[in-house]
Amino acid sequence: MSIDALRAIQSLLPDAEIVQSDAPTDDSYAGAYSEAPHIASADLLEGQRLRAHIIEGDPEIRFAGFLDGVQRAKILCHRRGVPIIDGSVAAAIRIRVDRRYVTWGGSAPIISRRLYMPLALLGCEGRTEIEGIEIADTSYNVRTKELVSRHPAALRAVALERVGRDREDAERSLAEAWCVDDAEPLFVDGGISGSPRIAASHCAIGVIKSHQTLFADGDALDVVMSLKCGERSSVFAPPSHMRSPVASWYLRLRDPRGHDAMFGLVRIEVTMGHDLAARANEVSRWVLAESSPVALPDSRWDRMAYGIRDCEQFLRSIA
Amino acid sequence: MRMALGRVVATERRPNTPHEFHFWTALDSPVGIGTIVRVDGNRPVDGRIPHIYGVVTEGLSYTDLLTPMHDVLSHDGSPERAGFASAERAEIRLYSAAVLRQVPEEPLQPVPMGDVFLAQEEDVNVALRMDGYLHDGSNTGIPIGVYRAGGTDATIYLDADFLVGPEAAHLNITGVSGLATKTSAVEWLLASLFAHFPESRGSIAAVCFNVKGPDLCFLDLPGKLDDSDRALYEKMDVPARPFENVNYFAPYAARGYALNTLRSNEALAHNVTPLTWGLREVLQYAEVLLNRDDIDAKADALIDFITRSVIDQPFTDAMLTRSHVVQSFADLEDWFKDVLRGLENGNKESWRTHHVATIRKVRNRLSNISVRCAGLVTDSGPVSDLPFGEFEDRATYVVDVANLEEDAQDLIFARIVSKLREHLERRDLGVKHVVVFVDELNKYAPSDGPDTYVRKMLLDIAERGRYLGLVLFSAQQFRSQVHKRVVGNSGTSVFGRMDADELAAPGYAVLSPATRTKLATLEKGQLMIRHPHFTQPIFVRFPRPAVMTGRMGAEQFPQGGEVSLETAVYRSLRAQDSSVTMQAVEDAIGLHDEGDVLRALTLTLKERSGDAMATFRSRLPRRVTQSLKPRPQTAVLRGTPGDDPYGI
């Protein structure tokens, strides 16, 4: 329970009701706002049809840094059903020195905490902070710019989406700093297409563990689902929409026999360039090298690099 | 500015308390079990930043693995693949430390969060409260060893007032045999004590009982030291040389004329003195040699009567055939015979309230003492004893009882300690403090078994000796098997390498498992110290003693073989007076019997006069020289005629 935040809210909204539950409203660290699973088509950048490619050569340990972010959100109280959420986000890059991880000195970890509340619905428009705690106004939908529905679940969803975006901003800020200062490969937990600068950088490699959207349909989907350990799909270009164009492919990190079809399956994003097939093989070898040590005891250990787990653990301890 | 080597941590499940705290360090930090650290609190209490000093008692290391199976999975079940992993798992070095001291001491609070530093020399002084007795002008510190951790080398001092008295006293050493713990530690500590015992506290001497082998037989000869030993001596300001004033005492062998000691080589005889006692010395401690069944009230009364009314004074009784002056066991035997003959002749059952059976029993028990303690107790010889009343400052008196029967050992121990006590009570021993070193305390003061005279005496020293200046340095292999009051009264306890079985005894439960493990694997030259000023045990390193080891001494100075009476006398006198010749000794001994010769020898050695030969001659009994008078002339018998056999 954030006592200081509660005091701050009660000073502003004395009639707000405290939510007693200790459980966090959202305790996921990536993909805060989930979308419905769906399949999307993508343009092939390698060959005529999507197929499996065996990664030749031994895995190579090349990643110098690992970037990840975390977010935590909890409904502190509500006023007549309008939720007020205490959210914090953090992001950090951990680099490998003598096979152990330390925090990158190029840019300090980012930690921020805000109260996410629809000011318009709470009758306190214009406030930017309460007793030193920054406020994020969630009155309006970011995309449509319309006033958010008064439905408590909708208000909560918008607030959580905002928390997720703040986390992405923190991650993006660090990734951009890395790409300016450091030419060594950076393992980014998640996609890189959200920032044009990162998407254009040769050193940022995005590794996506969740597959709410599968960029393969028809026979291509069969190929992806049938990838064996150490195989990748052909390179394709996910639809960019409002994001920057990147090259992407699927890679199976572990043998899926006896597991579900997504076991050990990651999607990798790199900047567009020439000879993407060679680049895909090279980066795949790098990513495969990160499958050991296993990121256990994390439940996503089949797809998670140990460096990312270390980063999460680090952020949990400081945020 | 010093770098922090750790951070204090506390969780709800593993909280810090006023007496214990936890901290983590980098993987390559020089912290280990026994390391002393300092915590600087983050925020002031009563306007002062708290400093907490602690000693590491436990260490943990773990990774972020939940089960070992995860590591197996990580490397596909092949240990060889571990080296190819892209990174090491996150790992922690987590230590627990017992608080040695908090500054300020009030209010006593749980250890706060803060940075942890390796203790420097000045920190060690404060942590162990040595700053209280290492002041210039009133320094009572006795170096016991050097504490080493990281780059810190700090001399650890015991407080003389708590080692020798009067505040506390006594020292007990525990350790397995053969790993240079007990004897070496005592030799080192005595050297340190002699070098640093403050003049203001008076004079000090040591009486050591050598109970096994040649352990203490070569204290006055230099030993082998290496550079690291010399550095330790220099660091602690103790001269790296053998003891300067050592006197050895040993009884004669039961048969023969050699002293019953491994220091019987002729080259070392100059400071070896026979230890022989007579009837008076022994009868006073008859209780030591008589078991509980022997000493009932009746026997005790008779012994008391003999001691008070018979020994060393003319004794007459109507029943006896003559007057007796009992001065030796031989005299006592004559006296008993006369008493029993009188009882038999008068057909009486008791004499002076003593029943004939009691008299026979006491006679039997007393008369075989000289047999049981042959070599020590003389039937009729003079007494040669430790120089009670003339003890010298910083002198060591070694009494070699290694080859004696148990009875004789007990008698020697009981009498010498009692005499020390008597003289210290009267303040006329010659020194103000005496350290008595006894090894094999398991044997002399066991926790179970009969309540022997020796055990009672050890208990008495342990409980009251410090007021007299009588200090017990004791050693044993199994502390758990020594009487609790003896070890419990030892203000200072020293532990060397310990046996795992011994460490499993309940008395060691106060030590953490890691400390116990360290004790079970201590190297030679390392000790764990408990001292009243130290709230937790401290590990130190001490140098090899600068004296010849028993083994080396026995090799370089082999034991002298059995010798003739003349040779034994010659060697003994020559040690005092180099002008003595074998021929002179042989001439002096002549036809004197063995008892007279030994008595004269003992008296000569005791007197230590300049002309040993003259003294020896003067102590031999005079022999009556018969003048050869011419035989009186006798009449020549007349020859008998050949034909008259009757001479008519």
HADDOCK unambig.tbl for C-alpha pairs under 7 A between the chains (distance, minus, plus):
assign (segid A and resid 61 and name CA) (segid B and resid 86 and name CA) 6.08 0.50 0.50
assign (segid A and resid 99 and name CA) (segid B and resid 86 and name CA) 6.71 0.50 0.50
assign (segid A and resid 99 and name CA) (segid B and resid 87 and name CA) 4.28 0.50 0.50
assign (segid A and resid 99 and name CA) (segid B and resid 88 and name CA) 5.50 0.50 0.50
assign (segid A and resid 100 and name CA) (segid B and resid 87 and name CA) 5.77 0.50 0.50
assign (segid A and resid 100 and name CA) (segid B and resid 88 and name CA) 5.59 0.50 0.50
assign (segid A and resid 289 and name CA) (segid B and resid 86 and name CA) 6.38 0.50 0.50
assign (segid A and resid 290 and name CA) (segid B and resid 86 and name CA) 5.85 0.50 0.50
assign (segid A and resid 292 and name CA) (segid B and resid 74 and name CA) 5.78 0.50 0.50
assign (segid A and resid 292 and name CA) (segid B and resid 75 and name CA) 6.94 0.50 0.50
assign (segid A and resid 292 and name CA) (segid B and resid 85 and name CA) 4.99 0.50 0.50
assign (segid A and resid 292 and name CA) (segid B and resid 86 and name CA) 6.16 0.50 0.50
assign (segid A and resid 293 and name CA) (segid B and resid 74 and name CA) 5.03 0.50 0.50
assign (segid A and resid 293 and name CA) (segid B and resid 85 and name CA) 5.56 0.50 0.50
assign (segid A and resid 293 and name CA) (segid B and resid 86 and name CA) 6.81 0.50 0.50
assign (segid A and resid 293 and name CA) (segid B and resid 87 and name CA) 6.78 0.50 0.50
assign (segid A and resid 294 and name CA) (segid B and resid 74 and name CA) 4.68 0.50 0.50
assign (segid A and resid 296 and name CA) (segid B and resid 65 and name CA) 6.78 0.50 0.50
assign (segid A and resid 296 and name CA) (segid B and resid 70 and name CA) 6.31 0.50 0.50
assign (segid A and resid 297 and name CA) (segid B and resid 65 and name CA) 6.48 0.50 0.50
assign (segid A and resid 297 and name CA) (segid B and resid 66 and name CA) 6.15 0.50 0.50
